[in-house]
Every structure is written in C-alpha cells, then in structure tokens.
C-alpha cells in the first residue's frame, strides 16, 4: 500500500551558467558531464525532512576545453509522519530526488537558452540511476 508523503515546499535555491568560451569561437562539438550532490537533513523535534539536490554540468569540447559550466540546486521539505524507516529511506534517496531532477533539468534548460550553446538538454536520470551521478561533498 502506498502512503502519501506531503511535499510542503519545493524551490530553486540557486542556479547559474557561465560561458568560458564564446560559442562562435568554439569549433568542435561539446559533450556534457553531469554530477550531483544530495544532502538530507532532519528537522529536530518534527517529522519534517529537507532534501537539497544540486546538479552540476560541465560542457567540454573534443579538445578538452571547458566551454561552459552550469549548476542548479533545489530544496524540498517533506513531512514524513507515519512513514517507516525503509519507506523514508527510499523516498529521501530516490523518489523525491528523482522528482527534483526533472525540475532541475527544466531550470538548466531554460537558463541555457541564451548562452549561445542552445538549450542544455540533460539525459533523463531516473531515481534508480541518480546515485551514479552523485559525488560526495
């Protein structure tokens, strides 16, 4: 049986895109490398949890030159009342970070529209694949 987990808040904390090489000066294709950082925090004396997810993208051309970098960090606050430890772990490490990933992808795509490199299209990252992109802080 599925339990409802109230999402109390979801918002962008920060986002940026820096172009290091002018698009018209770059003569080779650009490939993106994606990394992520996930931080979980329990609010003392409550059933509320904070999820912070940050995705970082580095666009290198085939010569190995960093053409641009971009990042977006989002925060979500959840109420885990009545959720057992196994369900909570799954929700905090896969389900909700997976949902935040979609919002981050949309934010980075919109941000990059005016970069000269066109919209940044990140590969779909499922909740199960997300741990492969995470790096420790």
FENDAVEN-V715876 format. One record per helix or strand. SS is the DSSP state (alpha for helix, beta for strand). FROM is the first residue (numbers start at 1). LEN is the number of residues. Records with the same first field share a line. If there is no record, write none. Layout:
SS=FROM-LEN, FROM-LEN
This chain:
beta=6-14, 30-13, 48-14, 66-14, 134-1
alpha=23-3, 85-28, 130-4
